[in-house]
Amino acid sequence: MAAVRYTFGYRGEELWLVGRATVPTVAPLSAPLVDLAGRSGFWCELRDGRGRPVHRQVLRDPRHPTDEVPAGGLRHVPNAEPAGVFTVLVPPAPDGGTVALIQRRATDAAPVDVLTVTAG
């Protein structure tokens, strides 16, 4: 079995694809592919060539303006300019597939694709 590891970079609200690689491992199980209307959060979807989700992972938004810091437990401290990289493992994509990072804030009317890349 193999999975595809996507590495994404971020600075502030900006997101971009750093790279992707096939790795000899199994992707985590998908979160339920239910309609997420009315829910807020951040997630990654692998979509087929018709744009239908075939795999979903719920994630913590790395662009969140606080960091968890160990200090006699975990504390959240402000981070005015979050920056870094994160990875997501997904199954190999179907032909014509895409990988999308999606967010829905409590104030958004609907989920928003913040980055979509051609799967490969």
Secondary structure as GFF3:
##gff-version 3
##sequence-region A 1 120
A	DSSP	beta_strand	3	11	.	.	.	ID=ss1
A	DSSP	beta_strand	14	23	.	.	.	ID=ss2
A	DSSP	beta_strand	41	47	.	.	.	ID=ss3
A	DSSP	beta_strand	53	59	.	.	.	ID=ss4
A	DSSP	beta_strand	66	70	.	.	.	ID=ss5
A	DSSP	beta_strand	74	78	.	.	.	ID=ss6
A	DSSP	beta_strand	83	90	.	.	.	ID=ss7
A	DSSP	beta_strand	98	104	.	.	.	ID=ss8
A	DSSP	beta_strand	112	118	.	.	.	ID=ss9
###
